[in-house]
Amino acid sequence: MTEDVNTMDFLRIEQLTMKFDGLIAVSNLDIEVRQGEIHAIIGPNGAGKTTVFNCINKFYKPSGGRIGFKGRDITPLPPHKVAELGIARTFQNLEIFPAMTALENILTGAHRNMNTSILCSLLLGKRAAEERKAKQKALDMLAFLGIASAEEKIASGLPYGFRKLLEMARALLSEPSLLLMDEPAAGLHEREKSEIAKIIKDIREDLGITVLLVEHDMNLVMDIADRITVLDSGVVLATGYPDQIANDEKVIAAYLGTEEQ
Amino acid sequence: MWDSGQHRKRRQDEKLEMNKVWLAILLAFTAILPFISSSYMMHIAVMTGVAIIVAHGLNILMGFTGQVSLGHAAFVAVGAYTSAILTSKAGVSFWLALPLSGVAAAVLGLIVAGPSLRLKKLYLAIATLGYAFIVNEVLVYWESLTNGTAGIVVPQVSFFGYALDTGHKYYYLVYTLVILLSFIAYNLSQSKLGRALMAVRDSEEAAQSLGIGLVKYKVLAFVISAFYAGIAGSLYAHFITVIAPTSFTVMLSIEYVFMLVVGGMGHVWGAVLGAILVTLLPEGIRLFIRFLPGWLDIADLQQFVYGLIVIVFLIFEPDGLYARWLKIKAYLERFPLSPRKQKGERVWRRWR
């Protein structure tokens, strides 16, 4: 590979391999996410979808390959540095802060955008100018998601749907340029799913955030994704637009089984 | 929804007003306490103030950041010895030695934090216990500096030539710092820094995914926590005026943890209430026993009664005194209505 740093490169995953001892979770993966798109990664259980996410935000140290973000090699960075560059994520099994209030949860999302120094935190507390600004943004976000009444409540006591939105709001308050969403529709019923679909579209349209999501629900993916990458057993089966993927024989075989068997 | 933004805003403002009133009453009480107290009571009050400062520090490390420490007495000891050695042997003024003892303890905190980063929960608890033993050994055997088990005599403090030689006078010095450090701890709990610490406690993965570096904030928690303990150590040393390694035992460390458990871990007011209760408890028991009839002689059972109260407390008030206070307040606010909490409302955040 030549080292041509192209600003058009948004997120480029090249030859990504992740091994756990003997087990190869993903091997030689190539995924390209374009700025401004909603890109979905689908595939059966154990295909390595979440592993890809964990490699991008560095919870795993890839065994091989390179991950470039905005033309910069982020492969050697620790997780919090990746976050500082503007990659936020949500988790498959909700990682909200259970003992903090809803407002505190969301405010924590603003961490990377706040310049409040440690001394300022200690001497001014919530009276710091940045603190007030962030709080206003957080309150707006709560109102936008329709969970303003949860403001002062402890997060662990909130219903599942609230907590899901809360986690998303927290990620959004960090004003990322790329949002990784791990199964945003898992555990939701049909009406909530269509709400989530609308929110994800809004995130892209109104906030201009590129979305990379892992999802099982094919209807949702076909509805909102601009492009789709299909994984199976740690390798890319196909990449393309939704209608291409829907008609791809290999994909159909992986999902439904081949007819001969 | 009936609970409109405006309505909620007004309710919050009312709550804030009430909080200010409570705070004013508390500060007024703190200011006039010496005028209505014996010197014995002042002694206890000063010791309580010292305990409050340590409890705040431990709360930042344990309550906010979730890093267990069973060796906090070691930081207090380093603060006390730093102040003692600087003032008695190097002739440094107390007013310079006081912040320096905080810094010395913070440096130890920095050193201790390094190896602690890889340890969690019980393993971290045992490691901190280990550090405390090491510090105690150093205090015993580095005789040229610490006088070993004989201990150090610490000079009393004077303020522009005015000797703070009684509990009544020393009280104001201690409580000025108690209020200042409580204020800082409160600010921390409501700031970017405090949220980052709580994030590390609640979910290390989520914290990292938001740009919060674990190493930085765990180390910071240790440093700030140790600084508080160091300041408290210095105040203790110049009040008691004789310190020895036996003043800072493992029992003391455990007592600090108990303060947080009794008061309410992870809450600034919890640390204050816990420190007050745990310091007053032995005195209360002593007083109680004195009023018992002579034939019921349980003076020898003081430790037993203490232990019993601890256990009863853990069973019936596991969330601490602060939680009880919140429940009472919630009850009073809705008095004519049902005392039970509203649906979906959790008054208390339980620490795990």
Contacts between the chains, C-beta under 8 A, distances in Angstrom:
chain1	res1	chain2	res2	distance
A	57	B	208	7.8
A	57	B	209	5.9
A	59	B	205	6.5
A	59	B	208	7.5
A	78	B	208	7.8
A	78	B	213	7.3
A	79	B	208	3.8
A	79	B	209	6.5
A	80	B	207	7.9
A	80	B	208	4.9
A	80	B	210	7.9
A	80	B	211	5.1
A	80	B	212	5.9
A	80	B	213	4.3
A	80	B	214	7.5
A	81	B	211	8.0
A	81	B	213	7.9
A	83	B	208	6.8
A	83	B	209	5.6
A	83	B	210	5.7
A	83	B	211	3.8
A	83	B	212	7.9
A	84	B	211	4.6
A	88	B	209	6.7
A	88	B	210	7.2
A	89	B	209	5.1
A	91	B	205	7.2
A	91	B	206	7.0
A	91	B	209	7.9
A	95	B	203	4.6
A	95	B	205	5.5
A	95	B	206	3.8
A	95	B	209	7.6
A	96	B	202	8.0
A	96	B	203	7.5
A	96	B	206	7.2
A	97	B	198	6.4
A	97	B	199	5.7
A	97	B	202	3.6
A	97	B	203	5.9
A	97	B	206	6.6
A	98	B	202	5.8
A	98	B	203	8.0
A	98	B	352	7.9
A	99	B	198	7.1
A	99	B	201	7.4
A	99	B	202	5.7
A	99	B	266	6.9
A	99	B	349	4.5
A	99	B	350	6.9
A	99	B	351	6.3
A	99	B	352	7.3
A	100	B	195	7.3
A	100	B	198	5.5
A	100	B	199	7.7
A	100	B	202	6.3
A	100	B	349	7.4
A	101	B	349	7.7
A	104	B	195	5.8
A	104	B	198	7.1
A	107	B	195	5.9
A	108	B	195	4.7
A	108	B	196	7.2
A	108	B	198	7.8
A	108	B	199	5.1
A	108	B	207	7.8
A	108	B	210	6.0
A	108	B	212	7.7
A	109	B	210	5.8
A	110	B	192	7.9
A	111	B	192	6.4
A	111	B	195	7.2
A	111	B	196	6.2
A	111	B	199	7.8
A	111	B	210	5.2
A	111	B	211	5.5
A	111	B	212	5.7
A	112	B	210	6.7
A	112	B	211	3.7
A	114	B	192	5.0
A	116	B	191	6.7
A	116	B	192	4.6
A	116	B	193	7.6
A	118	B	193	5.7
A	118	B	220	7.0
A	120	B	191	7.8
A	121	B	187	6.8
A	121	B	188	6.2
A	121	B	191	3.7
A	121	B	192	5.4
A	121	B	193	3.7
A	121	B	194	7.0
A	122	B	184	5.0
A	122	B	187	5.7
A	122	B	188	5.6
A	122	B	191	7.4
A	122	B	193	7.0
A	123	B	184	7.1
A	123	B	187	6.5
A	124	B	187	6.4
A	124	B	191	7.4
A	125	B	186	6.6
A	125	B	187	2.9
A	125	B	188	7.0
A	125	B	189	7.7
A	125	B	190	4.6
A	125	B	191	5.0
A	126	B	187	7.5
A	126	B	190	4.0
A	126	B	191	6.6
A	128	B	191	6.9
A	128	B	192	8.0
A	130	B	192	7.5
A	131	B	190	7.8
A	131	B	191	6.4
A	131	B	192	6.9
A	134	B	192	7.9
A	143	B	5	7.8
A	148	B	5	6.6
A	149	B	1	6.4
A	149	B	3	5.5
A	149	B	8	7.8
A	151	B	8	7.6
A	153	B	344	6.8
A	153	B	345	6.4
A	153	B	346	6.3
A	154	B	346	4.4
A	154	B	348	7.7
A	154	B	349	4.8
A	156	B	346	7.7
A	156	B	349	8.0
A	157	B	344	6.6
A	157	B	345	7.7
A	157	B	346	4.2
A	158	B	344	7.7
A	170	B	206	7.9
A	170	B	210	7.1
A	171	B	209	7.8
A	171	B	210	7.7
A	174	B	210	5.8
A	174	B	211	6.8
